[in-house]
Amino acid sequence: MFAKANDLLGRAVASRRADLKALDHRRSADIGWTARSGETVYAFYVDQFAGTLDGVVDRLDYLQSLGIRWLHPLPLLKARPGESDGGFAVADYREVEPRLGDLAALERLSTELRRRDMGLVLDIVCNHTAREHDWAKRARAGYPHYRAYYHVIDAEDVAGWEATLIDVFPDTAPGNFTYDAAMAGWVWTTFYPYQWDLNYANPEVFLEMLDVLLFHANRGVQGFRLDSAPFLWKRAGTTCRNQPEAYAIVAAFRAALDIAAPSVVLLTEAIESPEDVMPFFGEGDARGSDLAYNNGVMTALWGALADQDAMIARTMIAAAAERPNHAAWLNYIRCHDDLIWNALAGHASPADLQRWSDFYGGNGFSGGQAFQTVPGGVPSTNGMAAALVGLGRPDVDQGEALARLKLLYATIHALDGWPMIYMGDEVALGNDVTYRDDPARCHEGRWLQRPEMDWSRASPTDSPEGQMRDAIRIYGAAARALNALGVAGRAVPLVLDCAAVLGFARDDGRRFLCLANLSAEAQTVRCPRGWDGPGFDVLTNRVIPAGPVDLAPFEVLWRLADQ
């Protein structure tokens, strides 16, 4: 394996273009660049956003006007025909989905992004392939070499494995194995029956996936999102999630890229508890992922907003602060997947989880919908951020709803790490209920938060969508300004004398404090000694006198201490 890896990396280094090597050199010399604020990411589906990859190029002026630095299109590589789990069932890692464009279009996009000092993060579904992938086809045709790329279990062993596994989609895809006659056995299918889990105990699988990463890195892709990384290793008697070998595989990808394409960043998709996510950043001398989703803080912010109580958000911000120095969080409010309350099980009571699930499943001010869960679990929540805060509900104060959405985005921009905007949130785009009438999508509730971009909302107006877009621009510019102002360090929560106010500090040379009023009532908060001096609000540039701070309903203040 080592000899093969050495040869693979040698060929990748030899074929890497001069402009990409220059980017490698520049970023390698800029130690800690990934930890800076304001590297704003925009996540979207290509077809829902702009139709094609060339259409995305046409929309780059719009994205730059928002302060976007990184584009993360959701799966765009060639998927299986028909149902494909939103593109996550990849049939060819080296081809683009034809309706979106081709490799040339992908390279045009990556080239134009580099010209604008922006980057492309490509979704790599590394845990499984489509049943129609060439490896699976050859495995089904009887080639032992390719059969070993997958997990094939005898019938008598299935029950033993299932005893400790947790179904990802218990309603729409129960069980973790699918019988395949051509394979004469039960194939491991964690997600849907047409998605076959890869066997990373076979070194050839790791080398194949590394070759895919290098293939795209040498065509200008600057980052990879490693989808479903917690599932990469299988061990009997466990949930087969977050095994030590899964962490080691990500670290090995990082080590290989450090040799052949060191400017490329790795984002691990692990929607798990902070304790299970943290090792993906690397352990000891083995550096792992550069970025990971700050799922715990995201989910906690929704819970805190429902309760108008900051406690759970403080708890999760404290947990996130344990990250290694080289690592950075991807801070977000919503994404294409469901909001998973069970991920907070180690930090909140079952009653808390159920209350939040009920609240955002259509109760309270929310316009969300409950999603499936395992027996005994708490239902997840589907819905766009605008719908979850109550925008569009006639029985909800729309001014307060918009203020809640602004609060959430102002808060994640103040945290250490990279803020992510999910497509449409910047114009307060609501749920897409049309999926219910589409036979190809109606069984999958997550399409509720996968709407088509409504470009009529992107025009400058004084409407809620216009106000939200302007707010996103302000937050992004302010986050980038924090670098120039000398603000660094991780967010550390503060215990305040007001339960409804979330406070966290970042102190690494300049004293920075974020205060967010989660309540519909005005609040006065006394900051701890050392954080109660005079300063100014980075978001509005207004002077903040020493002493107690008055906050309007749902107001967020970024207080920078005078030097």
Summary of the structure (lengths in Angstrom):
residues: 563
radius of gyration: 23.2
end to end distance: 56.0
largest distance: 75.1
contacts: 1958
relative contact order: 0.10
helix: 40%
strand: 19%
